[in-house]
Amino acid sequence: MKPHLTLHSQSPAPAAAGARRLVTLPGRFRMRLGGELDEVQVAYEAWGRLSAAKDNVLLLFTGLSPSAHAASSGEDPSTGWWEEMLGPGKSIDTERFHVICVNSLGSCYGSTGPASTDPRTGKPYGPAFPKLTIEDVAAAAHGLLAVLGIPRVRVVMGPSMGGMSALAYTIMYPGEVDVLVSISSATRNPSPSRCAHCSAS
């Protein structure tokens, strides 16, 4: 099955969609603790220009509860959860980096989660959604970048749970990350199923 990419920003979008983009990952997504998901969607937003060599990508993971709307843009001028940090000339400089903020797998902001429709039953997953781990969040983000044709990131970073997701990503794909930045997070991942179970609830 070929990857399907939906860019909501290519045409006027409903206010609820804003700058959010959705990607459907190809094939079945295998969960770390067992179970599989079909037609997994990953939501994200992006800022800054991608270089011709695709070597200026900063992958940003969110904390436990935010959406991928980390900062305002021309497509969505509403204030983001990291508005003070992300933008031209700011700490996360969008004149230097192409920033991709991923909505975590299991969330309720566009990426596949318990409230999503299970394509096998036509009903929401609900409590049948597989147990989710930090590693699953990292793997979904890696799948997104594969669909986008980005083989490597200059920086992977995140605050709080996002820092743990960034750490997991770096451990899982060590040859594909130049710099890890973990903010207000842990120096190692605790039991991932506990963290993820909160995220999926």
Secondary structure, DSSP 8 states (H G I E B T S, - for coil): ---EEE-GGGS---TTTTT-EEEE-SSEEE-TTS-EEES-EEEEEEES---TTS--EEEEE--SS--S--S--SS--S--TTTTTEETTSSEETTT-EEEEE--TT-SSSSS-TTSEETTTTEE-GGGS----HHHHHHHHHHHHHHHT---EEEEEEETHHHHHHHHHHHHSGGGEEEEEEESS-SS---HHHHHHHHH-
